[in-house]
Amino acid sequence: MNVNLPLETFTVYLLKCNDETMYTGCTSNLSQRMKAHSDGKVKYTATRLPLSVITTIQFCDKYKAFQFKKYLKSGSGKAFSNKRLI
């Protein structure tokens, strides 16, 4: 069986901030993005350090990853993530 793996994957991630708020993000390089968060280079999380990674979900399709991130930020998406991902 020959499986073609994508060259690039996209990760949707949920972070819990020290003030108990949640941050939802999407990136093609999770380690680089986490470094940006921990270095205070991301506006929302810069004043909410330290952060905890709650969930990461990988996608092969950039469009689907960003659509899922957008969904998680919606009202029903927040309810879904609170019930199923956190």
N, CA, C and O atoms as a Maestro MAE file, in Angstrom:
{
 s_m_m2io_version
 :::
 2.0.0
}

f_m_ct {
 s_m_title
 :::
 protein
 m_atom[344] {
  # First column is atom index #
  i_m_mmod_type
  r_m_x_coord
  r_m_y_coord
  r_m_z_coord
  i_m_residue_number
  s_m_chain_name
  s_m_pdb_residue_name
  s_m_pdb_atom_name
  i_m_atomic_number
  :::
  1 25 0.846 -1.175 0.000 1 A "MET " " N  " 7
  2 3 0.000 0.000 0.000 1 A "MET " " CA " 6
  3 2 0.890 1.236 0.000 1 A "MET " " C  " 6
  4 15 1.772 1.375 0.848 1 A "MET " " O  " 8
  5 25 0.659 2.114 -0.937 2 A "ASN " " N  " 7
  6 3 1.438 3.344 -1.069 2 A "ASN " " CA " 6
  7 2 0.607 4.512 -0.553 2 A "ASN " " C  " 6
  8 15 -0.442 4.834 -1.112 2 A "ASN " " O  " 8
  9 25 1.081 5.142 0.516 3 A "VAL " " N  " 7
  10 3 0.365 6.264 1.109 3 A "VAL " " CA " 6
  11 2 1.164 7.532 0.852 3 A "VAL " " C  " 6
  12 15 2.344 7.617 1.194 3 A "VAL " " O  " 8
  13 25 0.514 8.510 0.248 4 A "ASN " " N  " 7
  14 3 1.166 9.795 0.001 4 A "ASN " " CA " 6
  15 2 0.894 10.721 1.173 4 A "ASN " " C  " 6
  16 15 -0.248 11.128 1.390 4 A "ASN " " O  " 8
  17 25 1.914 11.053 1.921 5 A "LEU " " N  " 7
  18 3 1.779 11.967 3.045 5 A "LEU " " CA " 6
  19 2 1.983 13.400 2.571 5 A "LEU " " C  " 6
  20 15 2.809 13.648 1.693 5 A "LEU " " O  " 8
  21 25 1.245 14.338 3.138 6 A "PRO " " N  " 7
  22 3 1.409 15.737 2.721 6 A "PRO " " CA " 6
  23 2 2.768 16.275 3.148 6 A "PRO " " C  " 6
  24 15 3.337 15.847 4.152 6 A "PRO " " O  " 8
  25 25 3.270 17.215 2.371 7 A "LEU " " N  " 7
  26 3 4.543 17.844 2.702 7 A "LEU " " CA " 6
  27 2 4.422 18.760 3.909 7 A "LEU " " C  " 6
  28 15 5.379 18.941 4.663 7 A "LEU " " O  " 8
  29 25 3.253 19.329 4.084 8 A "GLU " " N  " 7
  30 3 3.055 20.280 5.170 8 A "GLU " " CA " 6
  31 2 1.741 19.984 5.878 8 A "GLU " " C  " 6
  32 15 0.717 19.739 5.240 8 A "GLU " " O  " 8
  33 25 1.785 20.009 7.202 9 A "THR " " N  " 7
  34 3 0.562 19.851 7.977 9 A "THR " " CA " 6
  35 2 0.289 21.149 8.723 9 A "THR " " C  " 6
  36 15 1.181 21.978 8.905 9 A "THR " " O  " 8
  37 25 -0.947 21.309 9.147 10 A "PHE " " N  " 7
  38 3 -1.369 22.496 9.876 10 A "PHE " " CA " 6
  39 2 -1.965 22.051 11.197 10 A "PHE " " C  " 6
  40 15 -2.745 21.100 11.246 10 A "PHE " " O  " 8
  41 25 -1.599 22.736 12.258 11 A "THR " " N  " 7
  42 3 -2.042 22.366 13.595 11 A "THR " " CA " 6
  43 2 -2.947 23.440 14.172 11 A "THR " " C  " 6
  44 15 -2.586 24.615 14.229 11 A "THR " " O  " 8
  45 25 -4.121 23.018 14.594 12 A "VAL " " N  " 7
  46 3 -5.015 23.879 15.372 12 A "VAL " " CA " 6
  47 2 -4.724 23.531 16.820 12 A "VAL " " C  " 6
  48 15 -4.674 22.355 17.183 12 A "VAL " " O  " 8
  49 25 -4.531 24.554 17.651 13 A "TYR " " N  " 7
  50 3 -4.156 24.300 19.034 13 A "TYR " " CA " 6
  51 2 -4.947 25.181 19.987 13 A "TYR " " C  " 6
  52 15 -5.351 26.293 19.648 13 A "TYR " " O  " 8
  53 25 -5.156 24.653 21.189 14 A "LEU " " N  " 7
  54 3 -5.828 25.391 22.254 14 A "LEU " " CA " 6
  55 2 -4.854 25.571 23.401 14 A "LEU " " C  " 6
  56 15 -4.222 24.613 23.847 14 A "LEU " " O  " 8
  57 25 -4.735 26.790 23.870 15 A "LEU " " N  " 7
  58 3 -3.868 27.098 25.006 15 A "LEU " " CA " 6
  59 2 -4.714 27.632 26.154 15 A "LEU " " C  " 6
  60 15 -5.688 28.354 25.940 15 A "LEU " " O  " 8
  61 25 -4.336 27.273 27.355 16 A "LYS " " N  " 7
  62 3 -4.963 27.844 28.542 16 A "LYS " " CA " 6
  63 2 -3.983 28.861 29.116 16 A "LYS " " C  " 6
  64 15 -2.831 28.539 29.410 16 A "LYS " " O  " 8
  65 25 -4.459 30.086 29.268 17 A "CYS " " N  " 7
  66 3 -3.627 31.170 29.780 17 A "CYS " " CA " 6
  67 2 -3.681 31.191 31.308 17 A "CYS " " C  " 6
  68 15 -4.553 30.567 31.912 17 A "CYS " " O  " 8
  69 25 -2.744 31.913 31.928 18 A "ASN " " N  " 7
  70 3 -2.690 31.954 33.394 18 A "ASN " " CA " 6
  71 2 -3.898 32.657 34.013 18 A "ASN " " C  " 6
  72 15 -4.142 32.514 35.211 18 A "ASN " " O  " 8
  73 25 -4.660 33.419 33.213 19 A "ASP " " N  " 7
  74 3 -5.868 34.067 33.726 19 A "ASP " " CA " 6
  75 2 -7.123 33.235 33.434 19 A "ASP " " C  " 6
  76 15 -8.246 33.730 33.523 19 A "ASP " " O  " 8
  77 25 -6.906 31.958 33.082 20 A "GLU " " N  " 7
  78 3 -7.969 30.983 32.823 20 A "GLU " " CA " 6
  79 2 -8.701 31.207 31.496 20 A "GLU " " C  " 6
  80 15 -9.682 30.514 31.227 20 A "GLU " " O  " 8
  81 25 -8.259 32.149 30.660 21 A "THR " " N  " 7
  82 3 -8.856 32.306 29.339 21 A "THR " " CA " 6
  83 2 -8.223 31.281 28.397 21 A "THR " " C  " 6
  84 15 -7.178 30.702 28.691 21 A "THR " " O  " 8
  85 25 -8.884 31.076 27.261 22 A "MET " " N  " 7
  86 3 -8.395 30.135 26.266 22 A "MET " " CA " 6
  87 2 -7.963 30.900 25.014 22 A "MET " " C  " 6
  88 15 -8.556 31.918 24.656 22 A "MET " " O  " 8
  89 25 -6.926 30.394 24.361 23 A "TYR " " N  " 7
  90 3 -6.458 30.956 23.099 23 A "TYR " " CA " 6
  91 2 -6.507 29.840 22.066 23 A "TYR " " C  " 6
  92 15 -6.015 28.740 22.318 23 A "TYR " " O  " 8
  93 25 -7.095 30.113 20.911 24 A "THR " " N  " 7
  94 3 -7.168 29.149 19.819 24 A "THR " " CA " 6
  95 2 -6.325 29.677 18.672 24 A "THR " " C  " 6
  96 15 -6.491 30.820 18.245 24 A "THR " " O  " 8
  97 25 -5.419 28.843 18.173 25 A "GLY " " N  " 7
  98 3 -4.549 29.256 17.087 25 A "GLY " " CA " 6
  99 2 -4.386 28.178 16.038 25 A "GLY " " C  " 6
  100 15 -4.809 27.038 16.233 25 A "GLY " " O  " 8
  101 25 -3.768 28.543 14.924 26 A "CYS " " N  " 7
  102 3 -3.510 27.615 13.832 26 A "CYS " " CA " 6
  103 2 -2.155 27.970 13.231 26 A "CYS " " C  " 6
  104 15 -1.858 29.142 13.002 26 A "CYS " " O  " 8
  105 25 -1.337 26.956 12.977 27 A "THR " " N  " 7
  106 3 -0.004 27.199 12.455 27 A "THR " " CA " 6
  107 2 0.501 25.998 11.668 27 A "THR " " C  " 6
  108 15 0.005 24.883 11.831 27 A "THR " " O  " 8
  109 25 1.485 26.235 10.818 28 A "SER " " N  " 7
  110 3 2.144 25.139 10.109 28 A "SER " " CA " 6
  111 2 3.436 24.732 10.821 28 A "SER " " C  " 6
  112 15 4.056 23.731 10.461 28 A "SER " " O  " 8
  113 25 3.843 25.510 11.834 29 A "ASN " " N  " 7
  114 3 5.058 25.197 12.588 29 A "ASN " " CA " 6
  115 2 4.772 25.428 14.076 29 A "ASN " " C  " 6
  116 15 4.970 26.529 14.588 29 A "ASN " " O  " 8
  117 25 4.312 24.396 14.751 30 A "LEU " " N  " 7
  118 3 3.865 24.536 16.137 30 A "LEU " " CA " 6
  119 2 5.001 24.944 17.070 30 A "LEU " " C  " 6
  120 15 4.808 25.805 17.928 30 A "LEU " " O  " 8
  121 25 6.166 24.351 16.922 31 A "SER " " N  " 7
  122 3 7.269 24.691 17.838 31 A "SER " " CA " 6
  123 2 7.677 26.157 17.695 31 A "SER " " C  " 6
  124 15 7.952 26.822 18.693 31 A "SER " " O  " 8
  125 25 7.718 26.657 16.477 32 A "GLN " " N  " 7
  126 3 8.059 28.070 16.245 32 A "GLN " " CA " 6
  127 2 6.969 28.985 16.820 32 A "GLN " " C  " 6
  128 15 7.274 30.020 17.412 32 A "GLN " " O  " 8
  129 25 5.710 28.602 16.644 33 A "ARG " " N  " 7
  130 3 4.608 29.408 17.149 33 A "ARG " " CA " 6
  131 2 4.580 29.414 18.676 33 A "ARG " " C  " 6
  132 15 4.305 30.446 19.288 33 A "ARG " " O  " 8
  133 25 4.864 28.265 19.292 34 A "MET " " N  " 7
  134 3 4.904 28.201 20.754 34 A "MET " " CA " 6
  135 2 6.039 29.063 21.303 34 A "MET " " C  " 6
  136 15 5.894 29.677 22.359 34 A "MET " " O  " 8
  137 25 7.158 29.110 20.597 35 A "LYS " " N  " 7
  138 3 8.267 29.973 21.008 35 A "LYS " " CA " 6
  139 2 7.839 31.436 20.954 35 A "LYS " " C  " 6
  140 15 8.167 32.216 21.848 35 A "LYS " " O  " 8
  141 25 7.107 31.807 19.906 36 A "ALA " " N  " 7
  142 3 6.609 33.183 19.795 36 A "ALA " " CA " 6
  143 2 5.677 33.507 20.963 36 A "ALA " " C  " 6
  144 15 5.726 34.607 21.513 36 A "ALA " " O  " 8
  145 25 4.835 32.554 21.338 37 A "HIS " " N  " 7
  146 3 3.951 32.766 22.498 37 A "HIS " " CA " 6
  147 2 4.780 32.949 23.764 37 A "HIS " " C  " 6
  148 15 4.568 33.907 24.508 37 A "HIS " " O  " 8
  149 25 5.715 32.048 24.014 38 A "SER " " N  " 7
  150 3 6.490 32.107 25.263 38 A "SER " " CA " 6
  151 2 7.424 33.314 25.318 38 A "SER " " C  " 6
  152 15 7.784 33.770 26.403 38 A "SER " " O  " 8
  153 25 7.820 33.833 24.155 39 A "ASP " " N  " 7
  154 3 8.673 35.029 24.112 39 A "ASP " " CA " 6
  155 2 7.869 36.327 24.205 39 A "ASP " " C  " 6
  156 15 8.439 37.417 24.157 39 A "ASP " " O  " 8
  157 25 6.553 36.210 24.337 40 A "GLY " " N  " 7
  158 3 5.710 37.397 24.461 40 A "GLY " " CA " 6
  159 2 5.481 38.137 23.165 40 A "GLY " " C  " 6
  160 15 5.170 39.328 23.189 40 A "GLY " " O  " 8
  161 25 5.625 37.465 22.024 41 A "LYS " " N  " 7
  162 3 5.479 38.116 20.724 41 A "LYS " " CA " 6
  163 2 4.066 38.025 20.154 41 A "LYS " " C  " 6
  164 15 3.795 38.564 19.081 41 A "LYS " " O  " 8
  165 25 3.171 37.351 20.858 42 A "VAL " " N  " 7
  166 3 1.777 37.243 20.427 42 A "VAL " " CA " 6
  167 2 0.960 38.150 21.348 42 A "VAL " " C  " 6
  168 15 0.937 37.949 22.562 42 A "VAL " " O  " 8
  169 25 0.300 39.132 20.775 43 A "LYS " " N  " 7
  170 3 -0.351 40.190 21.548 43 A "LYS " " CA " 6
  171 2 -1.280 39.657 22.646 43 A "LYS " " C  " 6
  172 15 -1.183 40.082 23.798 43 A "LYS " " O  " 8
  173 25 -2.178 38.732 22.296 44 A "TYR " " N  " 7
  174 3 -3.168 38.273 23.274 44 A "TYR " " CA " 6
  175 2 -2.522 37.536 24.447 44 A "TYR " " C  " 6
  176 15 -2.912 37.738 25.597 44 A "TYR " " O  " 8
  177 25 -1.549 36.695 24.166 45 A "THR " " N  " 7
  178 3 -0.976 35.853 25.224 45 A "THR " " CA " 6
  179 2 0.209 36.487 25.943 45 A "THR " " C  " 6
  180 15 0.646 35.975 26.974 45 A "THR " " O  " 8
  181 25 0.729 37.574 25.427 46 A "ALA " " N  " 7
  182 3 1.943 38.179 25.998 46 A "ALA " " CA " 6
  183 2 1.788 38.530 27.469 46 A "ALA " " C  " 6
  184 15 2.738 38.384 28.239 46 A "ALA " " O  " 8
  185 25 0.611 38.991 27.874 47 A "THR " " N  " 7
  186 3 0.387 39.378 29.270 47 A "THR " " CA " 6
  187 2 -0.307 38.277 30.067 47 A "THR " " C  " 6
  188 15 -0.720 38.495 31.206 47 A "THR " " O  " 8
  189 25 -0.434 37.087 29.462 48 A "ARG " " N  " 7
  190 3 -1.151 35.989 30.111 48 A "ARG " " CA " 6
  191 2 -0.266 34.754 30.294 48 A "ARG " " C  " 6
  192 15 -0.776 33.635 30.364 48 A "ARG " " O  " 8
  193 25 1.022 34.941 30.369 49 A "LEU " " N  " 7
  194 3 1.965 33.838 30.545 49 A "LEU " " CA " 6
  195 2 1.982 33.394 31.999 49 A "LEU " " C  " 6
  196 15 1.723 34.220 32.874 49 A "LEU " " O  " 8
  197 25 2.267 32.155 32.299 50 A "PRO " " N  " 7
  198 3 2.612 31.047 31.400 50 A "PRO " " CA " 6
  199 2 1.358 30.424 30.774 50 A "PRO " " C  " 6
  200 15 0.239 30.634 31.240 50 A "PRO " " O  " 8
  201 25 1.579 29.659 29.715 51 A "LEU " " N  " 7
  202 3 0.517 29.015 28.959 51 A "LEU " " CA " 6
  203 2 0.629 27.506 29.091 51 A "LEU " " C  " 6
  204 15 1.715 26.968 29.307 51 A "LEU " " O  " 8
  205 25 -0.501 26.831 28.958 52 A "SER " " N  " 7
  206 3 -0.529 25.368 28.948 52 A "SER " " CA " 6
  207 2 -1.182 24.913 27.656 52 A "SER " " C  " 6
  208 15 -2.235 25.428 27.279 52 A "SER " " O  " 8
  209 25 -0.575 23.959 26.977 53 A "VAL " " N  " 7
  210 3 -1.184 23.388 25.778 53 A "VAL " " CA " 6
  211 2 -2.273 22.422 26.227 53 A "VAL " " C  " 6
  212 15 -2.016 21.494 26.993 53 A "VAL " " O  " 8
  213 25 -3.484 22.649 25.743 54 A "ILE " " N  " 7
  214 3 -4.625 21.805 26.099 54 A "ILE " " CA " 6
  215 2 -4.844 20.728 25.041 54 A "ILE " " C  " 6
  216 15 -4.987 19.551 25.370 54 A "ILE " " O  " 8
  217 25 -4.870 21.130 23.781 55 A "THR " " N  " 7
  218 3 -5.162 20.214 22.680 55 A "THR " " CA " 6
  219 2 -4.449 20.666 21.420 55 A "THR " " C  " 6
  220 15 -4.325 21.864 21.164 55 A "THR " " O  " 8
  221 25 -3.977 19.704 20.629 56 A "THR " " N  " 7
  222 3 -3.481 19.992 19.287 56 A "THR " " CA " 6
  223 2 -4.158 19.021 18.327 56 A "THR " " C  " 6
  224 15 -4.312 17.838 18.629 56 A "THR " " O  " 8
  225 25 -4.558 19.535 17.170 57 A "ILE " " N  " 7
  226 3 -5.214 18.725 16.145 57 A "ILE " " CA " 6
  227 2 -4.545 19.043 14.823 57 A "ILE " " C  " 6
  228 15 -4.473 20.205 14.423 57 A "ILE " " O  " 8
  229 25 -4.050 18.011 14.136 58 A "GLN " " N  " 7
  230 3 -3.346 18.227 12.881 58 A "GLN " " CA " 6
  231 2 -4.244 17.984 11.675 58 A "GLN " " C  " 6
  232 15 -5.081 17.081 11.668 58 A "GLN " " O  " 8
  233 25 -4.048 18.814 10.659 59 A "PHE " " N  " 7
  234 3 -4.783 18.732 9.400 59 A "PHE " " CA " 6
  235 2 -3.795 18.678 8.244 59 A "PHE " " C  " 6
  236 15 -2.702 19.241 8.312 59 A "PHE " " O  " 8
  237 25 -4.196 17.997 7.193 60 A "CYS " " N  " 7
  238 3 -3.402 17.969 5.955 60 A "CYS " " CA " 6
  239 2 -3.784 19.116 5.030 60 A "CYS " " C  " 6
  240 15 -3.035 19.453 4.113 60 A "CYS " " O  " 8
  241 25 -4.934 19.710 5.263 61 A "ASP " " N  " 7
  242 3 -5.474 20.743 4.405 61 A "ASP " " CA " 6
  243 2 -5.529 22.076 5.165 61 A "ASP " " C  " 6
  244 15 -6.192 22.187 6.196 61 A "ASP " " O  " 8
  245 25 -4.824 23.077 4.641 62 A "LYS " " N  " 7
  246 3 -4.751 24.382 5.287 62 A "LYS " " CA " 6
  247 2 -6.141 25.004 5.440 62 A "LYS " " C  " 6
  248 15 -6.458 25.560 6.492 62 A "LYS " " O  " 8
  249 25 -6.961 24.913 4.404 63 A "TYR " " N  " 7
  250 3 -8.293 25.499 4.440 63 A "TYR " " CA " 6
  251 2 -9.131 24.873 5.556 63 A "TYR " " C  " 6
  252 15 -9.803 25.588 6.300 63 A "TYR " " O  " 8
  253 25 -9.098 23.557 5.675 64 A "LYS " " N  " 7
  254 3 -9.881 22.872 6.709 64 A "LYS " " CA " 6
  255 2 -9.384 23.236 8.104 64 A "LYS " " C  " 6
  256 15 -10.180 23.379 9.032 64 A "LYS " " O  " 8
  257 25 -8.079 23.385 8.251 65 A "ALA " " N  " 7
  258 3 -7.517 23.761 9.552 65 A "ALA " " CA " 6
  259 2 -8.022 25.139 9.978 65 A "ALA " " C  " 6
  260 15 -8.457 25.316 11.116 65 A "ALA " " O  " 8
  261 25 -7.965 26.108 9.073 66 A "PHE " " N  " 7
  262 3 -8.403 27.455 9.424 66 A "PHE " " CA " 6
  263 2 -9.925 27.538 9.600 66 A "PHE " " C  " 6
  264 15 -10.416 28.341 10.393 66 A "PHE " " O  " 8
  265 25 -10.667 26.706 8.859 67 A "GLN " " N  " 7
  266 3 -12.110 26.648 9.061 67 A "GLN " " CA " 6
  267 2 -12.439 26.079 10.438 67 A "GLN " " C  " 6
  268 15 -13.353 26.561 11.107 67 A "GLN " " O  " 8
  269 25 -11.689 25.040 10.871 68 A "PHE " " N  " 7
  270 3 -11.926 24.442 12.180 68 A "PHE " " CA " 6
  271 2 -11.570 25.434 13.288 68 A "PHE " " C  " 6
  272 15 -12.278 25.527 14.291 68 A "PHE " " O  " 8
  273 25 -10.482 26.168 13.108 69 A "LYS " " N  " 7
  274 3 -10.109 27.209 14.082 69 A "LYS " " CA " 6
  275 2 -11.232 28.234 14.188 69 A "LYS " " C  " 6
  276 15 -11.615 28.625 15.290 69 A "LYS " " O  " 8
  277 25 -11.755 28.665 13.056 70 A "LYS " " N  " 7
  278 3 -12.846 29.647 13.039 70 A "LYS " " CA " 6
  279 2 -14.072 29.078 13.757 70 A "LYS " " C  " 6
  280 15 -14.731 29.785 14.519 70 A "LYS " " O  " 8
  281 25 -14.372 27.810 13.513 71 A "TYR " " N  " 7
  282 3 -15.506 27.166 14.183 71 A "TYR " " CA " 6
  283 2 -15.299 27.143 15.696 71 A "TYR " " C  " 6
  284 15 -16.227 27.442 16.447 71 A "TYR " " O  " 8
  285 25 -14.096 26.791 16.154 72 A "LEU " " N  " 7
  286 3 -13.826 26.713 17.588 72 A "LEU " " CA " 6
  287 2 -13.992 28.061 18.284 72 A "LEU " " C  " 6
  288 15 -14.239 28.111 19.489 72 A "LEU " " O  " 8
  289 25 -13.857 29.145 17.538 73 A "LYS " " N  " 7
  290 3 -14.018 30.483 18.110 73 A "LYS " " CA " 6
  291 2 -15.477 30.939 18.130 73 A "LYS " " C  " 6
  292 15 -15.803 31.959 18.738 73 A "LYS " " O  " 8
  293 25 -16.358 30.178 17.461 74 A "SER " " N  " 7
  294 3 -17.786 30.519 17.443 74 A "SER " " CA " 6
  295 2 -18.440 30.021 18.729 74 A "SER " " C  " 6
  296 15 -17.827 29.277 19.495 74 A "SER " " O  " 8
  297 25 -19.657 30.423 18.958 75 A "GLY " " N  " 7
  298 3 -20.379 30.004 20.159 75 A "GLY " " CA " 6
  299 2 -20.523 28.495 20.270 75 A "GLY " " C  " 6
  300 15 -20.222 27.913 21.313 75 A "GLY " " O  " 8
  301 25 -20.985 27.858 19.189 76 A "SER " " N  " 7
  302 3 -21.157 26.405 19.236 76 A "SER " " CA " 6
  303 2 -19.797 25.701 19.269 76 A "SER " " C  " 6
  304 15 -19.667 24.628 19.858 76 A "SER " " O  " 8
  305 25 -18.794 26.300 18.642 77 A "GLY " " N  " 7
  306 3 -17.446 25.732 18.676 77 A "GLY " " CA " 6
  307 2 -16.841 25.783 20.078 77 A "GLY " " C  " 6
  308 15 -16.149 24.855 20.496 77 A "GLY " " O  " 8
  309 25 -17.103 26.865 20.794 78 A "LYS " " N  " 7
  310 3 -16.629 26.962 22.183 78 A "LYS " " CA " 6
  311 2 -17.311 25.910 23.038 78 A "LYS " " C  " 6
  312 15 -16.667 25.288 23.882 78 A "LYS " " O  " 8
  313 25 -18.609 25.700 22.833 79 A "ALA " " N  " 7
  314 3 -19.329 24.664 23.581 79 A "ALA " " CA " 6
  315 2 -18.754 23.289 23.265 79 A "ALA " " C  " 6
  316 15 -18.562 22.473 24.166 79 A "ALA " " O  " 8
  317 25 -18.478 23.028 21.977 80 A "PHE " " N  " 7
  318 3 -17.880 21.760 21.568 80 A "PHE " " CA " 6
  319 2 -16.518 21.560 22.215 80 A "PHE " " C  " 6
  320 15 -16.246 20.490 22.758 80 A "PHE " " O  " 8
  321 25 -15.657 22.573 22.165 81 A "SER " " N  " 7
  322 3 -14.318 22.425 22.727 81 A "SER " " CA " 6
  323 2 -14.354 22.250 24.233 81 A "SER " " C  " 6
  324 15 -13.557 21.488 24.781 81 A "SER " " O  " 8
  325 25 -15.267 22.941 24.919 82 A "ASN " " N  " 7
  326 3 -15.392 22.774 26.366 82 A "ASN " " CA " 6
  327 2 -15.852 21.368 26.735 82 A "ASN " " C  " 6
  328 15 -15.440 20.820 27.757 82 A "ASN " " O  " 8
  329 25 -16.707 20.792 25.898 83 A "LYS " " N  " 7
  330 3 -17.245 19.463 26.197 83 A "LYS " " CA " 6
  331 2 -16.315 18.342 25.732 83 A "LYS " " C  " 6
  332 15 -16.192 17.323 26.412 83 A "LYS " " O  " 8
  333 25 -15.663 18.517 24.583 84 A "ARG " " N  " 7
  334 3 -14.938 17.411 23.954 84 A "ARG " " CA " 6
  335 2 -13.408 17.543 23.944 84 A "ARG " " C  " 6
  336 15 -12.712 16.529 23.885 84 A "ARG " " O  " 8
  337 25 -12.877 18.754 23.999 85 A "LEU " " N  " 7
  338 3 -11.436 18.933 23.807 85 A "LEU " " CA " 6
  339 2 -10.694 19.342 25.080 85 A "LEU " " C  " 6
  340 15 -9.491 19.113 25.197 85 A "LEU " " O  " 8
  341 25 -11.393 19.935 26.016 86 A "ILE " " N  " 7
  342 3 -10.722 20.431 27.217 86 A "ILE " " CA " 6
  343 2 -10.873 19.437 28.353 86 A "ILE " " C  " 6
  344 15 -10.375 19.676 29.453 86 A "ILE " " O  " 8
  :::
 }
 m_bond[343] {
  # First column is bond index #
  i_m_from
  i_m_to
  i_m_order
  :::
  1 1 2 1
  2 2 3 1
  3 3 4 2
  4 3 5 1
  5 5 6 1
  6 6 7 1
  7 7 8 2
  8 7 9 1
  9 9 10 1
  10 10 11 1
  11 11 12 2
  12 11 13 1
  13 13 14 1
  14 14 15 1
  15 15 16 2
  16 15 17 1
  17 17 18 1
  18 18 19 1
  19 19 20 2
  20 19 21 1
  21 21 22 1
  22 22 23 1
  23 23 24 2
  24 23 25 1
  25 25 26 1
  26 26 27 1
  27 27 28 2
  28 27 29 1
  29 29 30 1
  30 30 31 1
  31 31 32 2
  32 31 33 1
  33 33 34 1
  34 34 35 1
  35 35 36 2
  36 35 37 1
  37 37 38 1
  38 38 39 1
  39 39 40 2
  40 39 41 1
  41 41 42 1
  42 42 43 1
  43 43 44 2
  44 43 45 1
  45 45 46 1
  46 46 47 1
  47 47 48 2
  48 47 49 1
  49 49 50 1
  50 50 51 1
  51 51 52 2
  52 51 53 1
  53 53 54 1
  54 54 55 1
  55 55 56 2
  56 55 57 1
  57 57 58 1
  58 58 59 1
  59 59 60 2
  60 59 61 1
  61 61 62 1
  62 62 63 1
  63 63 64 2
  64 63 65 1
  65 65 66 1
  66 66 67 1
  67 67 68 2
  68 67 69 1
  69 69 70 1
  70 70 71 1
  71 71 72 2
  72 71 73 1
  73 73 74 1
  74 74 75 1
  75 75 76 2
  76 75 77 1
  77 77 78 1
  78 78 79 1
  79 79 80 2
  80 79 81 1
  81 81 82 1
  82 82 83 1
  83 83 84 2
  84 83 85 1
  85 85 86 1
  86 86 87 1
  87 87 88 2
  88 87 89 1
  89 89 90 1
  90 90 91 1
  91 91 92 2
  92 91 93 1
  93 93 94 1
  94 94 95 1
  95 95 96 2
  96 95 97 1
  97 97 98 1
  98 98 99 1
  99 99 100 2
  100 99 101 1
  101 101 102 1
  102 102 103 1
  103 103 104 2
  104 103 105 1
  105 105 106 1
  106 106 107 1
  107 107 108 2
  108 107 109 1
  109 109 110 1
  110 110 111 1
  111 111 112 2
  112 111 113 1
  113 113 114 1
  114 114 115 1
  115 115 116 2
  116 115 117 1
  117 117 118 1
  118 118 119 1
  119 119 120 2
  120 119 121 1
  121 121 122 1
  122 122 123 1
  123 123 124 2
  124 123 125 1
  125 125 126 1
  126 126 127 1
  127 127 128 2
  128 127 129 1
  129 129 130 1
  130 130 131 1
  131 131 132 2
  132 131 133 1
  133 133 134 1
  134 134 135 1
  135 135 136 2
  136 135 137 1
  137 137 138 1
  138 138 139 1
  139 139 140 2
  140 139 141 1
  141 141 142 1
  142 142 143 1
  143 143 144 2
  144 143 145 1
  145 145 146 1
  146 146 147 1
  147 147 148 2
  148 147 149 1
  149 149 150 1
  150 150 151 1
  151 151 152 2
  152 151 153 1
  153 153 154 1
  154 154 155 1
  155 155 156 2
  156 155 157 1
  157 157 158 1
  158 158 159 1
  159 159 160 2
  160 159 161 1
  161 161 162 1
  162 162 163 1
  163 163 164 2
  164 163 165 1
  165 165 166 1
  166 166 167 1
  167 167 168 2
  168 167 169 1
  169 169 170 1
  170 170 171 1
  171 171 172 2
  172 171 173 1
  173 173 174 1
  174 174 175 1
  175 175 176 2
  176 175 177 1
  177 177 178 1
  178 178 179 1
  179 179 180 2
  180 179 181 1
  181 181 182 1
  182 182 183 1
  183 183 184 2
  184 183 185 1
  185 185 186 1
  186 186 187 1
  187 187 188 2
  188 187 189 1
  189 189 190 1
  190 190 191 1
  191 191 192 2
  192 191 193 1
  193 193 194 1
  194 194 195 1
  195 195 196 2
  196 195 197 1
  197 197 198 1
  198 198 199 1
  199 199 200 2
  200 199 201 1
  201 201 202 1
  202 202 203 1
  203 203 204 2
  204 203 205 1
  205 205 206 1
  206 206 207 1
  207 207 208 2
  208 207 209 1
  209 209 210 1
  210 210 211 1
  211 211 212 2
  212 211 213 1
  213 213 214 1
  214 214 215 1
  215 215 216 2
  216 215 217 1
  217 217 218 1
  218 218 219 1
  219 219 220 2
  220 219 221 1
  221 221 222 1
  222 222 223 1
  223 223 224 2
  224 223 225 1
  225 225 226 1
  226 226 227 1
  227 227 228 2
  228 227 229 1
  229 229 230 1
  230 230 231 1
  231 231 232 2
  232 231 233 1
  233 233 234 1
  234 234 235 1
  235 235 236 2
  236 235 237 1
  237 237 238 1
  238 238 239 1
  239 239 240 2
  240 239 241 1
  241 241 242 1
  242 242 243 1
  243 243 244 2
  244 243 245 1
  245 245 246 1
  246 246 247 1
  247 247 248 2
  248 247 249 1
  249 249 250 1
  250 250 251 1
  251 251 252 2
  252 251 253 1
  253 253 254 1
  254 254 255 1
  255 255 256 2
  256 255 257 1
  257 257 258 1
  258 258 259 1
  259 259 260 2
  260 259 261 1
  261 261 262 1
  262 262 263 1
  263 263 264 2
  264 263 265 1
  265 265 266 1
  266 266 267 1
  267 267 268 2
  268 267 269 1
  269 269 270 1
  270 270 271 1
  271 271 272 2
  272 271 273 1
  273 273 274 1
  274 274 275 1
  275 275 276 2
  276 275 277 1
  277 277 278 1
  278 278 279 1
  279 279 280 2
  280 279 281 1
  281 281 282 1
  282 282 283 1
  283 283 284 2
  284 283 285 1
  285 285 286 1
  286 286 287 1
  287 287 288 2
  288 287 289 1
  289 289 290 1
  290 290 291 1
  291 291 292 2
  292 291 293 1
  293 293 294 1
  294 294 295 1
  295 295 296 2
  296 295 297 1
  297 297 298 1
  298 298 299 1
  299 299 300 2
  300 299 301 1
  301 301 302 1
  302 302 303 1
  303 303 304 2
  304 303 305 1
  305 305 306 1
  306 306 307 1
  307 307 308 2
  308 307 309 1
  309 309 310 1
  310 310 311 1
  311 311 312 2
  312 311 313 1
  313 313 314 1
  314 314 315 1
  315 315 316 2
  316 315 317 1
  317 317 318 1
  318 318 319 1
  319 319 320 2
  320 319 321 1
  321 321 322 1
  322 322 323 1
  323 323 324 2
  324 323 325 1
  325 325 326 1
  326 326 327 1
  327 327 328 2
  328 327 329 1
  329 329 330 1
  330 330 331 1
  331 331 332 2
  332 331 333 1
  333 333 334 1
  334 334 335 1
  335 335 336 2
  336 335 337 1
  337 337 338 1
  338 338 339 1
  339 339 340 2
  340 339 341 1
  341 341 342 1
  342 342 343 1
  343 343 344 2
  :::
 }
}
